[in-house]
Amino acid sequence: MSEEIRKVLQALKRGEITEEEAELLIQAIKDRESGENKGGKAEQESPSSWKEIDTTQSGNIVAIGENIWIKPSGRVIGDIEIISGTLKLEGHVDGNIEAVASTVEFAGTTSGSVTLVGGSVIWKRGEIGGNLQLVGCNERGNRIKIRGKVDIISGAIGPLVNKIVNSTVNTIFAIMNTLPQKLRRKVKSSAKEETMPLEEDIVIEKPTTYRDDIRCRNLTVLSSLKAHDINVEATTIKGSLMCHDIVAERMDIDGFVRCKDVTVGTLTINGKLIADDIDGEKLVVNGYIKGEDVAVDHIEILGNAKTEDIEAKTLIVKGTLKAEDIQANTVILGKNAILNAESLQAKEIKKEEGAILRVENLMKAR
């Protein structure tokens, strides 16, 4: 057993990290060690094993255990997040790059920042427009031009383990965007339980309030709130809220909310929500919602919704839904429902008389 894994197990035994966090850390350590033993993975993989991008592609890329090759003619407009994989960059990324326990071959450019945790990076040529942060990452070649700041935490993965042992929750939230969507809810939920402060209720009544992070049991926004991360048991938004991430067991939106990631148990929208990623158990839309990736077990749309990707067990549409890709076990369309999608994959589709279903590519799920 390596010393790094031993530290993780000791931290778990002391109760400083959860079982899920320990499992993620141990897997990252093993993947990093496996990558180091193989060596030169980016150059040895066969072309057929790569996901190649040779044109302009819009939208974020989240990958785990994949090999991504952005060719000289390729351009990604969005962020790239990769775990236990390989990124070969020869083109351009108009966004940020985050890699955990991965091999990155850098021979292109990015307008944003680059964060590498574990694994290795092969510097060939190119330029980073933002900041560079390396945590326990092995470097090969001469470092390219960095326009922003450079932050290096040397060593293997040990410093990251120590950092999580000393401040588990802060680190988990800091690397949350590098985790695949389906893992976010579990990790955020466990982190939320450990960070719940003594403060019970927060009520925002002033015209415009600015806060960094909010951790409480109940949050009520009656006016306007701008914050970074919000972690609560329940929240009601009657005014307006702008934030980065929000984690809640229950969330009711009667006003307006704009944020990056929403992770909830039950989310009811009577007003308006604009978000990138939405993860949860139940979503009820009486008002309006616009999102990129929506992964919720049970979805009911009585108002209007516009999304890119939807993943659900049950999708009920009684209002209007426009999406690119939909994956669901059961899709139910009410009498006056309108559903427009580029692709729809479902085991069962129930459609009442008068409902409109327009799908370019309709597939039967297994």
ZIZI-V75602 format. One record per pair of residues at least 6 apart in sequence whose C-alpha atoms are under 8 Angstrom apart, sorted by the first residue. I is the first residue (numbers start at 1). GAP is how many residues later the second one is. If there is no record, write none. Layout:
i=(I:I)
gap=(GAP:GAP)
This chain:
i=(4:4:4:4:5:5:7:7:8:8:8:8:8:9:11:11:12:12:12:16:16:16:17:17:17:18:20:20:21:25:28:28:28:28:29:29:29:31:31:32:32:32:32:32:33:35:35:35:35:35:36:36:41:41:42:42:42:42:42:42:49:50:50:50:50:51:51:51:51:52:52:52:52:53:53:53:53:53:53:54:54:54:54:54:54:55:55:55:56:56:56:56:57:57:57:57:58:58:58:59:59:59:59:60:60:60:60:60:61:61:61:61:61:62:62:62:62:62:63:63:63:63:63:64:64:64:64:64:65:65:65:65:65:66:66:66:66:67:67:67:67:68:68:68:68:69:69:69:69:70:70:70:70:70:70:71:71:71:71:72:72:72:72:72:73:74:74:74:75:75:75:75:76:76:76:76:77:77:77:78:78:78:78:79:79:79:79:79:80:80:80:80:81:81:81:81:81:81:82:82:82:82:82:83:83:83:83:83:83:84:84:84:84:85:85:85:86:86:86:86:87:87:87:87:88:88:88:88:89:89:89:89:89:89:90:90:90:90:91:91:91:92:92:92:93:93:93:93:94:94:94:95:95:95:95:96:96:96:96:96:97:97:97:97:98:98:98:98:99:99:99:99:100:100:100:100:100:101:101:101:101:102:102:102:103:103:103:103:104:104:104:105:105:105:105:106:106:106:106:106:106:107:107:107:107:108:108:108:109:109:109:109:110:110:110:110:111:111:111:112:112:112:112:113:113:113:113:113:113:114:114:114:114:114:115:115:115:115:116:116:116:116:117:117:117:117:117:118:118:118:118:118:118:119:119:119:120:120:120:120:121:121:121:121:122:122:122:123:123:123:123:123:123:124:124:124:124:125:126:126:127:127:127:127:128:128:128:128:128:129:129:129:130:130:130:130:131:131:131:131:131:132:132:132:132:132:133:133:133:133:134:134:134:134:135:135:135:135:135:135:135:135:136:136:136:136:136:136:136:136:137:137:137:137:138:153:163:164:164:164:169:169:169:172:172:172:173:173:176:181:182:182:185:185:185:185:188:188:189:192:192:192:195:196:196:196:196:196:197:197:198:199:199:199:200:200:200:201:201:201:201:201:202:202:202:202:203:203:203:203:204:204:204:204:204:204:204:205:205:205:205:206:206:207:207:208:208:208:208:209:209:209:210:210:210:211:211:211:211:212:212:212:213:213:213:213:214:214:214:214:214:214:215:215:215:216:216:216:217:217:217:218:218:218:218:219:219:219:219:220:220:220:220:221:221:221:221:221:221:221:222:222:222:222:223:223:223:224:224:224:225:225:225:226:226:226:227:227:227:227:228:228:228:229:229:229:229:230:230:230:230:231:231:231:232:232:232:233:233:233:234:234:234:234:235:235:235:235:236:236:236:236:237:237:237:237:237:237:237:238:238:238:238:239:239:239:240:240:240:241:241:241:242:242:242:243:243:243:244:244:244:245:245:245:245:246:246:246:246:247:247:247:248:248:248:249:249:249:250:250:250:250:251:251:251:251:252:252:252:252:253:253:253:253:253:253:253:254:254:254:254:255:255:255:256:256:256:257:257:257:258:258:258:259:259:259:260:260:260:261:261:261:261:262:262:262:262:263:263:263:264:264:264:264:265:265:265:266:266:266:266:267:267:267:267:268:268:268:268:269:269:269:269:269:269:269:270:270:270:270:271:271:271:272:272:272:273:273:273:274:274:274:275:275:275:276:276:276:277:277:277:277:277:278:278:278:278:278:279:279:279:280:280:280:281:281:281:282:282:282:282:283:283:283:283:284:284:284:284:285:285:285:285:285:285:286:286:286:286:287:287:287:288:288:288:289:289:289:290:290:290:291:291:291:292:292:292:293:293:293:293:294:294:294:294:295:295:295:296:296:296:296:297:297:297:297:298:298:298:298:299:299:299:299:300:300:300:300:301:301:301:301:301:301:302:302:302:302:303:303:303:304:304:304:305:305:305:306:306:306:307:307:307:307:308:308:308:309:309:309:309:310:310:310:310:310:311:311:311:312:312:312:313:313:313:314:314:314:314:314:315:315:315:315:316:316:316:316:317:317:317:317:317:317:317:318:318:318:318:318:318:319:319:319:319:320:320:320:321:321:321:322:322:322:323:323:323:324:324:324:325:325:325:325:326:326:326:326:327:327:327:328:328:328:329:329:329:329:330:330:330:330:330:331:331:331:331:332:332:332:333:333:333:333:333:333:334:334:334:334:335:335:335:335:335:336:336:336:337:337:337:338:338:338:339:339:339:339:340:340:340:341:341:341:342:342:342:343:343:343:343:343:344:344:344:344:345:345:345:345:346:346:346:347:347:347:348)
gap=(25:153:154:157:21:24:154:155:14:17:18:153:157:13:6:154:6:7:10:149:150:152:147:148:151:172:166:167:166:136:56:72:73:90:72:89:128:53:70:52:69:70:86:87:86:6:66:67:68:84:83:84:45:62:44:45:46:61:62:63:18:16:17:18:19:15:16:17:18:16:17:18:19:15:16:17:18:21:22:16:17:18:19:20:21:18:19:20:18:19:20:21:17:18:19:20:18:19:20:17:18:19:20:17:18:19:20:21:17:18:19:20:21:18:19:20:116:118:18:19:20:22:117:18:19:20:21:116:17:18:19:20:21:16:18:19:20:18:19:20:21:17:18:19:20:18:19:20:21:17:18:19:20:21:22:17:18:19:20:17:18:19:20:36:18:16:17:18:16:17:18:19:16:17:18:19:16:17:18:15:16:17:18:14:15:16:17:18:15:16:17:18:16:17:18:96:97:98:16:17:18:20:96:16:17:18:19:95:96:16:17:18:19:16:17:18:16:17:18:19:15:16:17:18:16:17:18:19:15:16:17:18:19:20:16:17:18:19:16:17:18:16:17:18:16:17:18:19:16:17:18:15:16:17:18:14:15:16:17:18:15:16:17:18:16:17:18:80:16:17:18:79:16:17:18:19:78:16:17:18:19:16:17:18:16:17:18:19:16:17:18:16:17:18:19:15:16:17:18:19:20:16:17:18:19:17:18:19:17:18:19:20:17:18:19:20:17:18:19:16:17:18:19:15:16:17:18:19:35:14:16:17:18:19:17:18:19:20:17:18:19:21:17:18:19:20:40:17:18:19:20:38:39:17:18:19:17:18:19:20:16:17:18:19:17:18:19:16:17:18:19:20:21:17:18:19:20:19:18:19:17:18:19:20:16:17:18:19:20:17:18:19:16:17:18:19:15:16:17:18:19:14:16:17:18:19:17:18:19:20:17:18:19:20:17:18:19:20:21:22:24:25:17:18:19:20:21:22:23:24:17:18:19:20:18:6:8:6:7:8:22:25:26:15:16:19:15:18:8:98:97:113:78:79:94:95:59:75:58:39:40:55:20:19:20:21:35:36:18:19:18:16:17:18:16:17:18:15:16:17:18:19:14:16:17:18:16:17:18:19:15:16:17:18:19:20:21:16:17:18:19:17:18:16:17:15:16:17:18:15:16:17:15:16:17:14:15:16:17:15:16:17:14:15:16:17:13:14:15:16:17:18:15:16:17:15:16:17:15:16:17:14:15:16:17:13:15:16:17:15:16:17:18:14:15:16:17:18:19:20:15:16:17:18:15:16:17:15:16:17:15:16:17:15:16:17:14:15:16:17:15:16:17:14:15:16:17:13:15:16:17:15:16:17:15:16:17:15:16:17:14:15:16:17:13:15:16:17:15:16:17:18:14:15:16:17:18:19:20:15:16:17:18:15:16:17:15:16:17:15:16:17:15:16:17:15:16:17:15:16:17:14:15:16:17:13:15:16:17:15:16:17:15:16:17:15:16:17:14:15:16:17:13:15:16:17:15:16:17:18:14:15:16:17:18:19:20:15:16:17:18:15:16:17:15:16:17:15:16:17:15:16:17:15:16:17:15:16:17:14:15:16:17:13:15:16:17:15:16:17:14:15:16:17:15:16:17:14:15:16:17:13:15:16:17:15:16:17:18:14:15:16:17:18:19:20:15:16:17:18:15:16:17:15:16:17:15:16:17:15:16:17:15:16:17:15:16:17:14:15:16:17:18:13:15:16:17:18:15:16:17:15:16:17:15:16:17:14:15:16:17:13:15:16:17:15:16:17:18:15:16:17:18:19:20:15:16:17:18:15:16:17:15:16:17:15:16:17:15:16:17:15:16:17:15:16:17:14:15:16:17:13:15:16:17:15:16:17:14:15:16:17:14:15:16:17:14:15:16:17:13:15:16:17:15:16:17:18:15:16:17:18:19:20:15:16:17:18:15:16:17:15:16:17:15:16:17:15:16:17:14:15:16:17:15:16:17:14:15:16:17:13:15:16:17:18:15:16:17:15:16:17:15:16:17:14:15:16:17:18:13:15:16:17:15:16:17:18:14:15:16:17:20:21:22:15:16:17:18:19:20:15:17:18:19:17:18:19:17:18:19:17:18:19:17:18:19:17:18:19:16:17:18:19:15:17:18:19:17:18:19:17:18:19:17:18:19:36:16:17:18:19:20:15:17:18:19:17:18:19:6:16:17:18:19:22:17:18:19:21:16:17:18:19:20:18:19:20:17:18:19:17:18:19:17:18:19:20:17:18:19:17:18:19:17:18:19:16:17:18:19:20:15:17:18:19:17:18:19:20:17:18:19:17:18:19:16)
